[in-house]
């Protein structure tokens, strides 16, 4: 037996336990790090050739593993930009140099440039929703861009189309001569014969323009529609008439025996054009029920600033505006690999694919193979402190035992040296 070999074996054992203590120290230090995955040390023996008369002690080598596939518990926060993945998948992020990484750490905030950045400074990537339906490039990061909510304030969009739907009472009385809204008289309309509603539109500068719509029964199955700009309504008296100036749109609406709108001004085009805005009236009916408007809609918008950012469970990033409207800006991409535990770890709690992890696959939250995104939550570390403290004690004992082997080998070496004195 070689005493030098014994001492080297003891050193190998001490180094191995030092590595074990190192992973324990990392785990304890990062027990509060968002989405940190615990490290563990595995041991394997090193065997040297030996003979029956002479045994050569070998040693031990270590390999560090990360439990990347083991999910940590979710912890809810008060920030809507904090994200956690419930299930499989990784966020795709990049650093300031443009290098792409994977991470589960979703503590994102909006920086001074409008980018969603996590605690380690990595920018969240996704697909832009400007082009409508969002699709992925399955096997690469192509098409992914940093998510930026700055400059997404709602700009003025002029109204070009809209719709109104509702019912006109078939049992209503017909209006008498001189009381039609199109007459623009001084007497306000009769509510028993006329239904009034208003619709807000937007001009090219984003100014609101409100139009008053009057539906008046003139005969069986025939109604007159008159539209005025509400800004021209009378400022005195008890009603809106007369409008000054009296510019209006007038159309004749006819209904069939089933109460469905059949023609407007004798044509099958069931819409009217109000100052360049096409209003669809095809869903108007005439039935024996109270006259009412059930819904109205128009495109266009006034300029508005972003009040907050909301992220849905499928990863769609919505900008909520001060005027109450919302708009989809991006969709967060998720990535997966065949063997997450074999990803290569980098500083900042991020990963890159390796030769043993498998290639990356890109998709969206909620789709096959991917978990869901939970907004307002963070994934906690999967470190078990009780287990780590037990590991620490075991490593300490093993390190001490290896040092005793080394010390014994050293004492025996002193005996050999003293033989020649």
C-alpha positions in Angstrom: 0.0 0.0 0.0 1.2 3.4 -0.9 1.1 5.9 2.0 1.2 8.7 -0.5 -1.8 7.2 -2.2 -3.6 7.0 1.1 -2.9 10.7 1.7 -4.0 11.6 -1.8 -7.2 9.6 -1.3 -7.9 11.5 1.9 -7.3 14.8 0.0 -9.7 13.7 -2.7 -12.3 12.9 0.0 -11.8 16.3 1.6 -12.1 18.1 -1.7 -15.3 16.1 -2.5 -16.9 17.1 0.9 -15.7 20.7 0.3 -17.7 20.6 -3.0 -20.7 19.2 -1.1 -20.4 22.0 1.5 -20.1 24.5 -1.4 -23.5 23.4 -2.9 -25.0 23.5 0.6 -23.7 27.0 1.1 -25.1 28.1 -2.3 -28.5 26.6 -1.5 -28.7 28.2 1.9 -27.6 31.6 0.5 -30.2 31.4 -2.3 -33.0 30.0 -0.2 -34.9 33.4 -0.8 -33.8 33.8 -4.4 -36.8 33.9 -6.8 -37.1 30.5 -8.7 -33.7 29.3 -7.5 -33.1 25.6 -8.2 -31.2 23.8 -5.5 -27.8 22.2 -6.3 -26.7 18.8 -5.1 -23.5 16.9 -5.1 -23.2 13.3 -6.3 -20.2 11.1 -5.7 -18.5 8.4 -7.8 -15.4 6.3 -6.9 -12.1 6.4 -8.7 -10.4 3.0 -8.7 -6.7 2.4 -9.4 -5.2 -1.0 -10.5 -4.2 -3.2 -7.6 -2.6 -6.6 -7.0 -3.2 -9.2 -4.3 -0.2 -8.1 -2.5 -0.5 -4.3 -3.0 -3.7 -2.3 -2.8 -3.6 1.1 -4.4 -6.3 3.4 -2.9 -8.1 5.5 -5.5 -10.3 8.4 -4.6 -13.7 10.1 -5.3 -14.9 12.6 -7.8 -18.0 14.8 -7.6 -20.7 16.0 -10.0 -22.9 18.9 -9.3 -26.6 18.6 -10.3 -29.4 21.2 -10.3 -33.1 20.3 -9.7 -34.3 22.6 -12.5 -37.4 20.5 -13.2 -38.6 20.7 -9.6 -41.0 23.5 -9.2 -41.0 25.8 -6.2 -44.1 27.1 -4.5 -45.9 30.2 -5.7 -45.9 33.3 -3.6 -48.4 36.0 -4.5 -47.4 39.7 -4.7 -49.1 43.0 -5.3 -47.4 43.7 -8.7 -49.1 42.7 -11.9 -45.8 42.5 -13.7 -44.5 39.7 -11.4 -44.9 36.5 -13.3 -44.7 32.8 -12.3 -45.0 29.7 -14.4 -47.4 27.0 -13.0 -46.1 23.9 -14.8 -43.4 23.4 -17.4 -41.6 26.0 -19.4 -39.1 28.9 -19.1 -39.3 32.6 -19.8 -37.1 33.7 -22.6 -34.9 36.7 -21.7 -31.8 38.5 -23.0 -29.1 40.6 -21.5 -27.9 44.0 -22.7 -25.5 42.4 -25.1 -28.4 40.5 -26.9 -27.5 37.0 -25.6 -30.6 34.9 -25.1 -31.2 32.8 -21.9 -33.9 30.9 -20.2 -35.2 31.6 -16.7 -38.0 30.9 -14.2 -37.3 34.1 -12.3 -40.3 36.3 -13.2 -39.9 39.3 -11.0 -40.3 41.8 -13.8 -40.6 45.6 -13.5 -40.8 48.4 -16.1 -37.4 50.1 -16.3 -36.9 53.8 -17.3 -36.9 52.8 -21.0 -40.1 50.9 -20.8 -38.7 47.4 -20.9 -39.9 44.6 -18.6 -36.7 43.6 -16.7 -36.2 41.1 -13.9 -34.2 41.5 -10.8 -31.0 40.3 -12.5 -31.4 42.9 -15.3 -32.6 40.5 -18.1 -35.2 41.7 -20.5 -38.3 39.6 -21.1 -38.9 38.6 -24.7 -42.1 38.0 -26.6 -43.8 38.4 -30.0 -45.3 41.7 -31.0 -49.1 41.7 -31.4 -49.1 44.6 -33.9 -49.6 42.3 -36.8 -52.8 40.7 -35.3 -52.7 36.9 -34.7 -49.4 35.9 -33.0 -47.5 32.8 -34.1 -44.2 31.2 -32.9 -41.1 30.1 -34.6 -41.1 26.7 -32.9 -37.4 25.7 -33.0 -35.5 29.0 -32.6 -35.7 32.5 -31.0 -36.3 34.2 -34.3 -39.1 36.8 -34.1 -38.7 37.4 -30.4 -38.3 41.0 -29.3 -37.8 42.7 -25.9 -41.2 43.6 -24.5 -41.4 47.4 -24.2 -44.5 49.3 -23.1 -43.1 52.8 -23.5 -44.5 54.7 -26.4 -47.6 52.6 -26.5 -49.9 55.4 -25.5 -53.1 55.3 -27.4 -53.0 57.7 -30.4 -56.0 59.4 -31.9 -57.8 57.1 -34.4 -60.6 58.5 -36.5 -63.9 56.7 -36.5 -64.9 55.0 -39.7 -67.5 52.4 -38.8 -69.9 51.4 -36.1 -73.1 49.6 -35.4 -76.4 50.0 -33.5 -78.8 47.2 -32.6 -82.1 47.1 -30.8 -85.8 46.9 -31.2 -88.5 49.4 -32.4 -91.9 48.8 -30.9 -94.3 47.6 -33.7 -97.2 48.8 -31.6 -96.0 52.4 -31.3 -98.2 55.1 -32.7 -97.2 56.9 -35.9 -96.0 60.4 -35.6 -98.3 63.2 -36.7 -97.3 65.8 -39.3 -94.9 68.5 -38.1 -93.6 66.4 -35.2 -90.9 64.4 -37.0 -87.3 64.9 -35.9 -86.4 65.7 -39.5 -88.7 68.8 -39.3 -86.3 70.2 -36.7 -89.1 72.1 -35.1 -89.2 74.0 -31.8 -91.3 71.3 -30.1 -89.3 68.3 -28.8 -90.2 64.8 -30.2 -93.0 62.7 -28.8 -91.4 59.8 -26.8 -94.4 57.6 -27.6 -93.5 57.6 -31.3 -89.8 58.3 -31.2 -86.8 56.5 -29.7 -83.7 58.6 -29.1 -80.1 57.3 -28.6 -76.6 58.8 -29.0 -73.3 57.4 -30.2 -69.9 58.8 -29.5 -67.4 58.9 -32.3 -63.9 60.4 -32.8 -62.6 62.8 -35.4 -59.1 62.8 -36.9 -57.7 64.7 -33.9 -59.2 62.4 -31.3 -62.0 64.8 -30.4 -65.3 63.3 -29.3 -68.2 63.8 -31.7 -71.6 62.7 -30.3 -74.4 62.0 -32.7 -78.1 61.9 -31.7 -80.1 59.2 -33.5 -83.9 59.5 -33.7 -86.1 56.6 -34.7 -89.7 57.7 -35.5 -92.6 55.5 -36.7 -94.2 57.1 -39.7 -96.5 54.2 -40.8 -96.9 50.4 -40.4 -93.4 48.8 -40.7 -91.8 52.1 -41.7 -89.6 54.2 -39.5 -87.7 57.4 -40.2 -84.1 57.8 -38.9 -82.7 61.2 -38.3 -79.2 61.9 -37.1 -77.9 65.2 -35.7 -74.7 66.4 -34.3 -75.4 66.9 -30.6 -73.1 69.9 -30.5 -75.7 71.7 -32.5 -78.6 71.0 -30.1 -80.6 73.8 -28.6 -79.1 75.4 -25.5 -82.4 76.7 -24.1 -85.8 75.1 -23.5 -86.5 71.5 -22.4 -85.5 69.6 -25.5 -82.7 69.3 -28.1 -84.7 71.0 -30.9 -84.1 72.9 -32.9 -80.6 71.9 -33.9 -78.6 74.9 -35.3 -77.2 74.4 -37.8 -79.7 71.8 -38.8 -77.4 69.5 -40.8 -78.8 66.0 -40.5 -78.9 62.6 -42.0 -82.4 61.2 -42.8 -83.2 57.7 -43.9 -86.3 55.5 -44.3 -86.2 52.1 -42.7 -88.7 49.4 -43.7 -89.2 46.1 -41.9 -90.6 42.8 -43.2 -93.5 40.7 -41.8 -91.0 38.9 -39.5 -89.8 42.2 -38.0 -86.4 42.2 -39.6 -85.0 45.3 -41.3 -85.3 44.8 -45.0 -84.4 48.1 -46.7 -82.9 51.5 -46.0 -84.0 54.1 -48.5 -85.2 51.3 -50.7 -81.8 49.5 -50.9 -80.6 46.3 -49.3 -77.6 48.1 -47.8 -78.6 48.2 -44.2 -76.4 51.0 -43.1 -76.3 54.8 -43.0 -73.3 57.1 -43.5 -72.9 59.8 -40.9 -70.2 62.3 -41.7 -68.1 59.6 -43.3 -68.8 57.0 -40.6 -70.7 53.9 -41.8 -73.2 52.8 -39.1 -74.5 49.2 -39.5 -78.2 48.9 -38.6 -78.8 45.3 -39.9 -79.5 44.0 -36.4 -82.4 46.5 -35.8 -85.8 44.8 -35.4 -89.5 45.8 -35.2 -91.3 43.5 -32.7 -94.1 43.9 -30.3 -91.8 45.0 -27.4 -90.6 48.2 -25.9 -88.4 50.3 -28.1 -84.8 50.2 -26.9 -81.2 50.1 -28.1 -79.4 47.0 -26.9 -75.9 47.8 -28.0 -73.8 50.3 -29.9 -70.2 50.3 -31.0 -67.9 52.4 -33.0 -64.2 52.2 -33.9 -61.7 54.9 -33.3 -60.3 56.4 -30.1 -59.1 59.5 -28.4 -55.4 59.8 -27.4 -54.9 58.3 -23.9 -52.0 57.4 -21.6 -51.3 53.9 -20.2 -52.6 53.5 -16.7 -51.2 50.0 -16.1 -50.0 46.8 -17.8 -51.9 43.5 -17.4 -50.6 40.1 -18.4 -53.1 37.3 -19.0 -52.6 33.6 -18.2 -51.8 32.9 -21.9 -49.0 35.5 -21.7 -50.8 38.3 -23.7 -49.5 41.7 -22.5 -52.3 44.3 -22.4 -52.0 48.0 -22.0 -54.9 49.4 -20.0 -55.5 53.1 -20.8 -56.8 55.9 -18.8 -60.0 56.0 -20.9 -60.9 52.5 -19.9 -59.9 50.8 -23.1 -57.2 48.1 -23.5 -54.9 46.9 -26.3 -52.8 43.7 -26.8 -49.2 44.7 -27.2 -47.2 41.4 -27.0 -47.5 37.8 -26.2 -44.9 36.3 -23.8 -43.1 33.3 -25.2 -42.3 30.2 -23.2 -39.5 27.7 -24.0 -39.0 24.1 -23.1 -36.2 21.5 -23.4 -36.3 17.7 -23.1 -34.0 17.6 -20.1 -34.2 20.8 -18.0 -31.9 19.4 -15.3 -29.0 19.3 -17.8 -29.3 23.0 -18.7 -26.1 25.1 -18.1 -26.5 27.5 -15.3 -25.3 31.1 -15.5 -25.2 34.0 -13.1 -28.5 35.7 -12.6 -30.4 32.5 -12.2 -30.6 31.9 -16.0 -29.8 28.9 -18.2 -28.6 28.0 -21.7 -29.1 24.8 -23.6 -26.3 22.2 -23.5 -25.5 19.1 -25.6 -27.4 17.0 -23.0 -30.4 19.2 -22.4 -31.9 18.9 -25.8 -32.9 21.6 -28.3 -35.3 24.4 -27.3 -39.0 24.5 -28.3 -40.9 27.7 -28.3 -44.6 28.0 -27.5 -47.3 29.9 -25.6 -48.6 29.4 -22.0 -51.5 27.0 -21.8 -50.6 25.1 -25.0 -49.4 21.5 -25.1 -46.2 21.0 -23.1 -46.3 24.4 -21.4 -47.7 25.5 -18.1 -49.8 28.6 -17.5 -48.6 32.1 -16.5 -49.7 33.4 -13.1 -49.7 37.2 -13.0 -49.0 38.8 -9.6 -47.0 35.8 -8.3 -43.4 34.6 -8.1 -42.0 31.1 -7.9 -40.0 30.7 -4.7 -36.8 28.7 -4.3 -37.1 24.9 -4.1 -34.5 24.7 -1.3 -35.4 22.6 1.8 -33.4 24.3 4.6 -33.9 21.3 6.9 -32.3 19.0 4.4 -29.5 21.4 3.7 -28.6 21.7 7.4 -28.6 17.9 7.6 -26.3 17.7 4.5 -24.0 20.3 6.1 -23.6 18.2 9.3 -22.9 15.1 7.2 -20.3 16.8 5.1 -18.6 18.2 8.1 -18.3 14.8 9.7 -17.1 13.2 6.5 -14.5 16.0 6.0 -13.2 15.5 9.5 -13.0 11.7 9.0 -11.0 12.2 5.7 -8.7 14.6 7.5 -8.0 11.9 10.1 -7.0 9.5 7.4 -4.7 12.1 6.0 -3.2 12.8 9.5 -2.7 9.0 10.1 -0.9 8.7 6.7 1.3 11.6 7.7 2.1 10.0 11.1 3.1 6.7 9.4 5.3 8.7 6.9 7.0 10.2 10.0 7.7 6.6 11.3 9.3 5.7 7.9 11.4 8.8 7.9 12.6 8.1 11.5 13.7 4.6 10.5 16.7 6.1 8.6 17.8 8.3 11.4 
